[in-house]
Amino acid sequence: MTNSTFTEIAGVRFKNPFIMASGTYGFGKEYSRFVDLNKLGGISGKGLTLHPKAGNKGIRVYETAAGMMNSVGLENPGIEAFLTKELDRMTAWDTAILINLGGGTLDEYREGAALIEADRLRRERDNKRGADMIELNISCPNVKEGGIAFGIDTEAARKVVREVRRATKLPLAVKLSPGAKDIAEMASMCEDEGADAVSLINTFSAMKIDVRNRKSVFANGYAGLSGPAIKPIALRMVHQAAKAVRIPVIGMGGISSAEDAVEFIMAGAHAVQIGTYNFVNLRAGAELAQDLVTFMEEEGISSLDEIRGII
């Protein structure tokens, strides 16, 4: 029996459902020393903003029970530097490439998407491969509205999704925040505004206190919690989103085994992203892809379509 792990989202082909999550894989270069990146379903690059960002000061990563916390602060070289210095290397790999786009204002999102679209047109004209998809990160703080994340309120998020959708013809996946007031409503709004997919969830806001020094471990007070600790909540939210929309859902949150991935697929996900587990196992994506084939053989599953959304 041939076991097919292939999946397709908005015309983009993924040889298997495992996408390396933004913020955990850089732009792939460092991991390429340890694993054949051609075996991955896709890579979502480090989150990008219109202008370069130095990121947060102080401790950025802290291990916690069944997971980790991070307060990196979207350190990145900026969109233009990525397009000119990183994208060619990424597109040389035989795997889907997602550009993760963030911003602090509506204008930054719009201008960032416009730069990516201009790059798409140039590459199309020159017959060169470009990025396959934009993953729009709406968990960024809205600097003009008191720092509240765009992804908390559906109407605030709607403006961002609408503007980015207008600015580019690239397939668009919107990455949802677990802090959204109503995750199903947020996913449905993205579909209404022309998103081709939604991905969820981003990290949970969390805290760690240094009891000896009597202060928060992180300079900003709070940090993002990820890893196996959040998986049951992430799975529930993916299930709710998948029931609310007709567009594909990309699930993530604490996946560290093929069976974890199968849970998300059974909950309705078309693909999954691997984040924190990459720090535990540098070869995570390739190994999980093979483990999934083994699981399917053992369970007599010939295609992921047979189990997708069965719950």
Buried (B, 14 or more C-beta within 10 A) or exposed (E): EEBBBEBEBBEBEBBBBBBBBBBBBBBBEEBBEEBBBEBBBBBBBBBBBBBBBEEBEEBBEBEBEBBBBBBBBBBBBBBBEBBEEBBEEBBEBEBBBBBBBBBBBBEBBBBBBBBBBEBBEEBEEEEEEBBBBBBBBBBBBBEEEEEEBBBBBBEBBBBBBBBBBEBBEBBBBBBBBBBBEEBBBBBBBBBEBBBBBBBBBBBBBBEBEEEEEEEBBBBEEBBBBBBBBBBEBBBBBBBBBBBBBEBBBBBBBBBBBBEBBBBBBBBBBBBBBBBBBBBEBBBBBBBBBBBBBEBBEEEEBEBBEEBBBEE
